[in-house]
């Protein structure tokens, strides 16, 4: 039964919708946590430490954080796999490209695939930069996330990578949220406008929220 659902296009779209909504929920929480950097190093570092003690004493140190990471990895892999397989299926169904592009397709719709690739590469860089410290500039300091963030956004390439990725994220959310709503059966003629407005607002808020951090470092508001 599970195999049959996964093999169908509807099943793959449902997997994409559910995994996308899981990631969206995480992004909202993550953005709110990031904004704590504007309240100073003490507030931001305390928040980062709290994430590692979440669930204690029932859960051991960092267990909750690892549970969140595992759920996110599963969601990302499921989302990317379903997207790739749907893309290949679409290409096989249409071996030759359309002579004319759909006139009403949005920029976000036409760039979903490239946006997904950009975000996938960004996630790898982001982990290597601020989680493992492998590619971090200026010397990674475990337990000092405030300083690590400042180090990253004190470099021009750190700013460019992050801002480009967040712009791609905004476009991805703008189209993806509406598509997920359609897949989950929430869309209708009367609700489409409201859903598209929610998608636009979510994309704008998350994009501005995330980009405000490197901008804050660049302007000296965060130092």
PASEBA-1860 file (N, C-alpha, C; in nm, 3 decimals):
! residues 223
1> XXXXXXXX> 0.083/-0.121/0.000/0.000/0.000/0.000/0.087/0.126/0.000 ~ 0.186/0.128/0.091/0.276/0.244/0.098/0.352/0.262/-0.032 ~ 0.398/0.149/-0.090/0.472/0.153/-0.215/0.385/0.206/-0.328 ~ 0.259/0.162/-0.328/0.166/0.206/-0.432/0.142/0.357/-0.425 ~ 0.125/0.408/-0.304/0.104/0.552/-0.285/0.227/0.629/-0.329 ~ 0.346/0.582/-0.291/0.471/0.651/-0.327/0.493/0.653/-0.477 ~ 0.456/0.544/-0.546/0.479/0.536/-0.690/0.387/0.627/-0.769 ~ 0.277/0.670/-0.711/0.185/0.757/-0.783/0.229/0.902/-0.777
9> XXXXXXXX> 0.192/0.978/-0.877/0.226/1.121/-0.879/0.158/1.194/-0.765 ~ 0.034/1.155/-0.735/-0.039/1.218/-0.624/0.033/1.190/-0.492 ~ 0.081/1.067/-0.475/0.154/1.031/-0.354/0.280/1.112/-0.337 ~ 0.355/1.129/-0.446/0.479/1.207/-0.440/0.451/1.354/-0.409 ~ 0.343/1.407/-0.468/0.306/1.547/-0.441/0.263/1.563/-0.295 ~ 0.197/1.460/-0.241/0.156/1.466/-0.100/0.278/1.464/-0.009 ~ 0.376/1.380/-0.043/0.501/1.375/0.034/0.570/1.511/0.030 ~ 0.572/1.572/-0.088/0.633/1.705/-0.102/0.559/1.808/-0.018
17> XXXXXXXX> 0.426/1.800/-0.018/0.346/1.897/0.057/0.370/1.884/0.207 ~ 0.363/1.760/0.259/0.379/1.737/0.403/0.520/1.772/0.448 ~ 0.620/1.726/0.373/0.759/1.756/0.410/0.788/1.906/0.399 ~ 0.727/1.970/0.299/0.744/2.114/0.283/0.686/2.192/0.399 ~ 0.570/2.151/0.447/0.507/2.218/0.560/0.587/2.198/0.689 ~ 0.647/2.079/0.705/0.734/2.054/0.820/0.853/2.150/0.818 ~ 0.913/2.164/0.701/1.029/2.253/0.689/0.988/2.400/0.707 ~ 0.868/2.434/0.660/0.819/2.571/0.675/0.801/2.605/0.823
25> XXXXXXXX> 0.744/2.513/0.899/0.726/2.534/1.042/0.861/2.555/1.110 ~ 0.959/2.473/1.071/1.094/2.489/1.127/1.152/2.625/1.092 ~ 1.133/2.669/0.968/1.189/2.797/0.924/1.132/2.914/1.002 ~ 1.002/2.909/1.032/0.940/3.016/1.110/1.003/3.024/1.249 ~ 1.017/2.907/1.315/1.079/2.902/1.448/1.225/2.944/1.441 ~ 1.295/2.897/1.339/1.438/2.929/1.323/1.460/3.078/1.301 ~ 1.373/3.139/1.220/1.385/3.283/1.196/1.364/3.362/1.326 ~ 1.262/3.324/1.403/1.236/3.393/1.530/1.355/3.379/1.624
33> XXXXXXXX> 1.416/3.262/1.625/1.535/3.241/1.708/1.651/3.326/1.660 ~ 1.669/3.336/1.528/1.777/3.418/1.472/1.765/3.564/1.512 ~ 1.643/3.613/1.519/1.621/3.755/1.550/1.664/3.791/1.692 ~ 1.686/3.690/1.776/1.734/3.717/1.912/1.875/3.777/1.911 ~ 1.942/3.767/1.797/2.077/3.823/1.789/2.076/3.975/1.806 ~ 1.960/4.039/1.777/1.950/4.184/1.792/1.936/4.227/1.938 ~ 1.921/4.130/2.028/1.912/4.160/2.172/2.044/4.137/2.245 ~ 2.150/4.110/2.168/2.282/4.099/2.228/2.334/3.957/2.238
41> XXXXXXXX> 2.463/3.946/2.265/2.529/3.816/2.268/2.475/3.726/2.379 ~ 2.447/3.784/2.497/2.397/3.705/2.608/2.267/3.637/2.576 ~ 2.173/3.712/2.518/2.042/3.659/2.481/2.055/3.551/2.375 ~ 2.136/3.577/2.273/2.149/3.483/2.161/2.220/3.355/2.204 ~ 2.328/3.368/2.279/2.402/3.250/2.324/2.319/3.167/2.422 ~ 2.239/3.235/2.505/2.153/3.164/2.600/2.047/3.084/2.524 ~ 1.994/3.142/2.418/1.895/3.073/2.336/1.957/2.948/2.273 ~ 2.078/2.961/2.220/2.146/2.847/2.158/2.170/2.736/2.261
49> XXXXXXXX> 2.206/2.775/2.383/2.227/2.675/2.489/2.095/2.609/2.529 ~ 1.988/2.687/2.533/1.856/2.635/2.568/1.812/2.527/2.470 ~ 1.843/2.545/2.342/1.807/2.445/2.242/1.869/2.310/2.274 ~ 1.989/2.313/2.331/2.059/2.188/2.363/2.008/2.123/2.490 ~ 1.944/2.200/2.575/1.889/2.145/2.701/1.739/2.123/2.692 ~ 1.681/2.145/2.575/1.537/2.131/2.556/1.493/1.988/2.592 ~ 1.392/1.978/2.675/1.339/1.847/2.712/1.401/1.785/2.835 ~ 1.505/1.849/2.892/1.565/1.796/3.014/1.470/1.817/3.132
57> XXXXXXXX> 1.468/1.727/3.230/1.556/1.609/3.245/1.502/1.484/3.178 ~ 1.384/1.492/3.115/1.329/1.372/3.049/1.421/1.327/2.937 ~ 1.471/1.422/2.858/1.565/1.391/2.750/1.705/1.431/2.792 ~ 1.802/1.358/2.742/1.941/1.392/2.772/1.983/1.516/2.692 ~ 2.098/1.570/2.726/2.154/1.689/2.663/2.163/1.669/2.511 ~ 2.104/1.760/2.436/2.104/1.765/2.289/2.016/1.661/2.222 ~ 1.947/1.576/2.299/1.862/1.476/2.235/1.750/1.539/2.155 ~ 1.684/1.639/2.212/1.573/1.705/2.141/1.624/1.770/2.013
65> XXXXXXXX> 1.742/1.830/2.021/1.801/1.894/1.904/1.830/1.791/1.795 ~ 1.878/1.675/1.835/1.908/1.570/1.737/1.780/1.512/1.678 ~ 1.675/1.503/1.759/1.546/1.457/1.706/1.497/1.552/1.598 ~ 1.508/1.682/1.626/1.468/1.784/1.529/1.551/1.771/1.402 ~ 1.682/1.750/1.417/1.771/1.736/1.301/1.735/1.615/1.217 ~ 1.707/1.503/1.283/1.671/1.382/1.209/1.541/1.402/1.132 ~ 1.441/1.463/1.197/1.313/1.490/1.129/1.335/1.579/1.008 ~ 1.420/1.681/1.023/1.447/1.773/0.913/1.520/1.703/0.798
73> XXXXXXXX> 1.617/1.619/0.832/1.691/1.546/0.728/1.595/1.456/0.649 ~ 1.508/1.385/0.720/1.409/1.299/0.654/1.318/1.382/0.564 ~ 1.274/1.498/0.614/1.186/1.586/0.537/1.257/1.638/0.411 ~ 1.382/1.681/0.427/1.458/1.734/0.313/1.481/1.626/0.208 ~ 1.523/1.506/0.252/1.550/1.396/0.159/1.422/1.354/0.087 ~ 1.312/1.341/0.162/1.184/1.302/0.103/1.137/1.407/0.003 ~ 1.151/1.534/0.039/1.109/1.645/-0.047/1.190/1.647/-0.176 ~ 1.322/1.637/-0.163/1.410/1.642/-0.280/1.391/1.521/-0.371
81> XXXXXXXX> 1.376/1.402/-0.310/1.357/1.281/-0.388/1.227/1.284/-0.467 ~ 1.120/1.324/-0.400/0.989/1.333/-0.467/0.993/1.437/-0.579 ~ 1.059/1.550/-0.553/1.068/1.656/-0.654/1.147/1.608/-0.775 ~ 1.258/1.539/-0.751/1.342/1.488/-0.861/1.265/1.386/-0.945 ~ 1.198/1.292/-0.877/1.125/1.188/-0.949/1.007/1.244/-1.027 ~ 0.940/1.342/-0.970/0.830/1.406/-1.043/0.882/1.482/-1.165 ~ 0.999/1.544/-1.148/1.061/1.618/-1.259/1.098/1.523/-1.372 ~ 1.159/1.407/-1.337/1.197/1.309/-1.438/1.072/1.253/-1.507
89> XXXXXXXX> 0.968/1.230/-1.429/0.843/1.178/-1.486/0.782/1.280/-1.583 ~ 0.791/1.406/-1.547/0.738/1.513/-1.632/0.816/1.523/-1.762 ~ 0.949/1.507/-1.752/1.034/1.514/-1.872/1.005/1.397/-1.965 ~ 0.986/1.277/-1.908/0.955/1.160/-1.991/0.821/1.175/-2.060 ~ 0.727/1.240/-1.992/0.594/1.260/-2.051/0.597/1.364/-2.162 ~ 0.694/1.456/-2.154/0.709/1.563/-2.254/0.854/1.564/-2.303 ~ 0.892/1.470/-2.392/1.031/1.462/-2.436/1.081/1.585/-2.509 ~ 0.991/1.659/-2.573/1.032/1.782/-2.639/0.977/1.901/-2.563
97> XXXXXXXX> 1.058/2.007/-2.554/1.016/2.126/-2.481/0.902/2.197/-2.553 ~ 0.821/2.263/-2.474/0.715/2.344/-2.534/0.777/2.455/-2.618 ~ 0.714/2.484/-2.731/0.762/2.593/-2.815/0.742/2.726/-2.744 ~ 0.630/2.740/-2.676/0.600/2.863/-2.604/0.589/2.834/-2.455 ~ 0.647/2.920/-2.374/0.633/2.905/-2.230/0.492/2.946/-2.188 ~ 0.447/2.891/-2.078/0.317/2.930/-2.026/0.320/3.077/-1.990 ~ 0.237/3.158/-2.053/0.244/3.303/-2.031/0.210/3.346/-1.890 ~ 0.130/3.264/-1.818/0.084/3.307/-1.687/0.166/3.244/-1.573
105> XXXXXXXX> 0.267/3.163/-1.608/0.348/3.102/-1.503/0.436/3.209/-1.439 ~ 0.445/3.205/-1.306/0.522/3.306/-1.234/0.670/3.276/-1.239 ~ 0.750/3.376/-1.204/0.895/3.358/-1.199/0.931/3.251/-1.098 ~ 0.860/3.249/-0.985/0.887/3.149/-0.880/0.861/3.009/-0.932 ~ 0.752/2.991/-1.010/0.719/2.860/-1.064/0.828/2.811/-1.158 ~ 0.877/2.900/-1.244/0.977/2.862/-1.343/1.113/2.835/-1.281 ~ 1.136/2.883/-1.160/1.268/2.866/-1.099/1.266/2.773/-0.977 ~ 1.157/2.697/-0.958/1.148/2.609/-0.842/1.262/2.507/-0.839
113> XXXXXXXX> 1.293/2.450/-0.953/1.397/2.347/-0.955/1.534/2.404/-0.924 ~ 1.567/2.515/-0.989/1.697/2.578/-0.961/1.701/2.630/-0.817 ~ 1.589/2.680/-0.769/1.582/2.726/-0.631/1.609/2.613/-0.534 ~ 1.554/2.496/-0.564/1.577/2.381/-0.479/1.722/2.340/-0.474 ~ 1.789/2.346/-0.590/1.932/2.313/-0.596/2.014/2.414/-0.516 ~ 1.982/2.542/-0.533/2.052/2.647/-0.459/2.037/2.626/-0.308 ~ 1.915/2.595/-0.266/1.889/2.576/-0.123/1.959/2.451/-0.071 ~ 1.964/2.346/-0.152/2.034/2.224/-0.112/2.182/2.250/-0.088
121> XXXXXXXX> 2.244/2.323/-0.180/2.386/2.358/-0.165/2.408/2.450/-0.046 ~ 2.313/2.541/-0.026/2.324/2.634/0.087/2.319/2.561/0.220 ~ 2.229/2.462/0.231/2.217/2.387/0.357/2.350/2.321/0.392 ~ 2.416/2.264/0.291/2.547/2.200/0.315/2.647/2.303/0.364 ~ 2.653/2.418/0.296/2.747/2.524/0.336/2.715/2.576/0.476 ~ 2.588/2.595/0.503/2.543/2.652/0.631/2.583/2.560/0.748 ~ 2.567/2.429/0.728/2.605/2.333/0.832/2.756/2.333/0.852 ~ 2.830/2.331/0.741/2.977/2.331/0.750/3.030/2.460/0.810
129> XXXXXXXX> 2.954/2.568/0.796/2.998/2.698/0.847/2.966/2.715/0.995 ~ 2.838/2.703/1.032/2.796/2.739/1.167/2.763/2.622/1.261 ~ 2.768/2.498/1.208/2.745/2.382/1.294/2.874/2.306/1.321 ~ 2.942/2.268/1.215/3.069/2.195/1.233/3.190/2.288/1.235 ~ 3.176/2.407/1.175/3.287/2.503/1.171/3.393/2.470/1.068 ~ 3.366/2.373/0.981/3.465/2.326/0.884/3.511/2.436/0.789 ~ 3.417/2.517/0.739/3.452/2.624/0.644/3.434/2.761/0.706 ~ 3.424/2.765/0.838/3.398/2.892/0.906/3.519/2.984/0.902
137> XXXXXXXX> 3.498/3.113/0.871/3.609/3.208/0.868/3.643/3.260/1.007 ~ 3.765/3.291/1.032/3.804/3.359/1.156/3.818/3.271/1.278 ~ 3.805/3.140/1.263/3.821/3.052/1.378/3.690/3.023/1.448 ~ 3.637/2.905/1.428/3.508/2.866/1.487/3.521/2.847/1.637 ~ 3.423/2.905/1.712/3.423/2.893/1.858/3.298/2.818/1.903 ~ 3.318/2.692/1.942/3.206/2.611/1.989/3.146/2.673/2.115 ~ 3.014/2.687/2.117/2.947/2.745/2.232/2.938/2.896/2.229 ~ 2.986/2.957/2.119/2.978/3.103/2.103/2.913/3.138/1.968
145> XXXXXXXX> 2.786/3.102/1.950/2.720/3.123/1.821/2.712/3.270/1.780 ~ 2.699/3.359/1.876/2.690/3.503/1.844/2.814/3.547/1.767 ~ 2.931/3.515/1.819/3.056/3.555/1.754/3.073/3.483/1.621 ~ 3.030/3.358/1.615/3.042/3.282/1.489/2.958/3.344/1.379 ~ 2.839/3.390/1.414/2.752/3.455/1.316/2.816/3.585/1.266 ~ 2.871/3.662/1.358/2.938/3.787/1.319/3.057/3.759/1.228 ~ 3.134/3.656/1.259/3.248/3.619/1.175/3.205/3.589/1.033 ~ 3.097/3.511/1.020/3.047/3.472/0.888/3.003/3.592/0.807
153> XXXXXXXX> 2.924/3.679/0.870/2.868/3.792/0.797/2.960/3.914/0.795 ~ 3.082/3.895/0.842/3.183/3.999/0.826/3.264/3.976/0.699 ~ 3.228/3.871/0.625/3.293/3.841/0.497/3.194/3.869/0.384 ~ 3.243/3.920/0.273/3.154/3.953/0.162/3.088/3.828/0.104 ~ 3.165/3.717/0.097/3.108/3.597/0.037/3.003/3.532/0.128 ~ 3.022/3.544/0.260/2.922/3.493/0.354/2.790/3.565/0.336 ~ 2.796/3.698/0.318/2.676/3.779/0.296/2.608/3.742/0.164 ~ 2.690/3.730/0.058/2.634/3.701/-0.075/2.567/3.564/-0.077
161> XXXXXXXX> 2.635/3.462/-0.025/2.579/3.326/-0.024/2.446/3.324/0.052 ~ 2.446/3.386/0.170/2.327/3.382/0.255/2.210/3.458/0.194 ~ 2.236/3.578/0.144/2.129/3.661/0.089/2.070/3.599/-0.037 ~ 2.156/3.548/-0.127/2.106/3.483/-0.248/2.020/3.361/-0.212 ~ 2.066/3.283/-0.115/1.991/3.164/-0.073/1.857/3.203/-0.013 ~ 1.853/3.312/0.066/1.727/3.353/0.127/1.629/3.409/0.024 ~ 1.680/3.473/-0.080/1.592/3.519/-0.188/1.533/3.399/-0.261 ~ 1.617/3.297/-0.283/1.568/3.173/-0.346/1.465/3.106/-0.257
169> XXXXXXXX> 1.489/3.110/-0.126/1.395/3.052/-0.030/1.259/3.122/-0.037 ~ 1.261/3.254/-0.046/1.137/3.329/-0.055/1.054/3.289/-0.175 ~ 1.120/3.277/-0.291/1.050/3.236/-0.412/0.996/3.093/-0.398 ~ 1.076/3.007/-0.335/1.038/2.867/-0.317/0.914/2.857/-0.228 ~ 0.913/2.933/-0.121/0.799/2.930/-0.028/0.675/2.989/-0.094 ~ 0.694/3.097/-0.169/0.582/3.165/-0.233/0.503/3.070/-0.322 ~ 0.573/2.990/-0.400/0.505/2.895/-0.488/0.472/2.766/-0.414 ~ 0.566/2.720/-0.330/0.549/2.591/-0.264/0.432/2.586/-0.167
177> XXXXXXXX> 0.409/2.693/-0.092/0.298/2.694/0.005/0.165/2.680/-0.068 ~ 0.148/2.756/-0.175/0.023/2.750/-0.251/0.005/2.611/-0.313 ~ 0.113/2.554/-0.367/0.106/2.421/-0.427/0.071/2.315/-0.323 ~ 0.132/2.328/-0.203/0.103/2.233/-0.095/-0.044/2.241/-0.054 ~ -0.097/2.362/-0.048/-0.238/2.380/-0.012/-0.328/2.314/-0.115 ~ -0.294/2.326/-0.244/-0.372/2.262/-0.349/-0.367/2.110/-0.335 ~ -0.247/2.057/-0.310/-0.228/1.912/-0.297/-0.307/1.856/-0.179 ~ -0.309/1.933/-0.068/-0.377/1.886/0.053/-0.528/1.912/0.048
185> XXXXXXXX> -0.576/1.968/-0.063/-0.719/1.988/-0.080/-0.774/2.114/-0.017 ~ -0.686/2.206/0.020/-0.732/2.329/0.085/-0.772/2.436/-0.016 ~ -0.731/2.419/-0.139/-0.758/2.521/-0.239/-0.900/2.514/-0.295 ~ -0.950/2.627/-0.335/-1.080/2.636/-0.402/-1.087/2.773/-0.468 ~ -1.189/2.794/-0.548/-1.202/2.924/-0.616/-1.213/3.039/-0.517 ~ -1.283/3.014/-0.407/-1.304/3.121/-0.309/-1.184/3.142/-0.218 ~ -1.102/3.036/-0.202/-0.988/3.046/-0.110/-0.855/3.072/-0.178 ~ -0.850/3.060/-0.310/-0.722/3.073/-0.381/-0.655/3.207/-0.355
193> XXXXXXXX> -0.732/3.314/-0.361/-0.674/3.447/-0.340/-0.616/3.461/-0.200 ~ -0.688/3.410/-0.099/-0.641/3.416/0.039/-0.514/3.333/0.056 ~ -0.511/3.214/-0.005/-0.394/3.127/0.006/-0.272/3.190/-0.060 ~ -0.293/3.254/-0.175/-0.182/3.320/-0.243/-0.131/3.439/-0.162 ~ -0.223/3.510/-0.097/-0.183/3.622/-0.011/-0.102/3.572/0.107 ~ -0.146/3.462/0.169/-0.072/3.404/0.281/0.067/3.361/0.236 ~ 0.074/3.299/0.118/0.202/3.255/0.063/0.296/3.375/0.042 ~ 0.242/3.483/-0.014/0.322/3.604/-0.037/0.373/3.663/0.094
201> XXXXXXXX> 0.284/3.669/0.195/0.322/3.727/0.324/0.427/3.640/0.393 ~ 0.406/3.509/0.393/0.503/3.418/0.454/0.640/3.431/0.388 ~ 0.640/3.432/0.255/0.766/3.443/0.182/0.837/3.574/0.214 ~ 0.762/3.684/0.218/0.821/3.815/0.246/0.875/3.823/0.388 ~ 0.794/3.779/0.485/0.835/3.787/0.625/0.960/3.703/0.651 ~ 0.961/3.580/0.600/1.076/3.493/0.623/1.201/3.545/0.553 ~ 1.185/3.593/0.430/1.300/3.646/0.357/1.360/3.767/0.428 ~ 1.274/3.862/0.463/1.322/3.983/0.533/1.380/3.947/0.669
209> XXXXXXXX> 1.312/3.856/0.741/1.360/3.817/0.873/1.498/3.755/0.870 ~ 1.520/3.664/0.778/1.651/3.599/0.768/1.759/3.695/0.719 ~ 1.726/3.775/0.617/1.825/3.866/0.560/1.861/3.979/0.657 ~ 1.772/4.010/0.750/1.800/4.117/0.845/1.923/4.089/0.930 ~ 1.957/3.962/0.950/2.074/3.928/1.033/2.205/3.970/0.965 ~ 2.234/3.925/0.841/2.357/3.973/0.777/2.358/4.124/0.755 ~ 2.241/4.182/0.727/2.233/4.327/0.709/2.267/4.396/0.841 ~ 2.220/4.340/0.953/2.250/4.396/1.084/2.399/4.395/1.113
217> XXXXXXX> 2.467/4.286/1.072/2.613/4.279/1.093/2.684/4.376/1.000 ~ 2.641/4.384/0.874/2.706/4.472/0.777/2.693/4.619/0.816 ~ 2.581/4.655/0.875/2.558/4.796/0.910/2.611/4.830/1.050 ~ 2.659/4.730/1.123/2.712/4.756/1.256/2.607/4.753/1.366 ~ 2.481/4.726/1.327/2.376/4.718/1.428/2.399/4.599/1.520 ~ 2.456/4.494/1.464/2.497/4.377/1.542/2.647/4.370/1.536 ~ 2.712/4.376/1.649/2.858/4.375/1.650/2.911/4.318/1.782
END
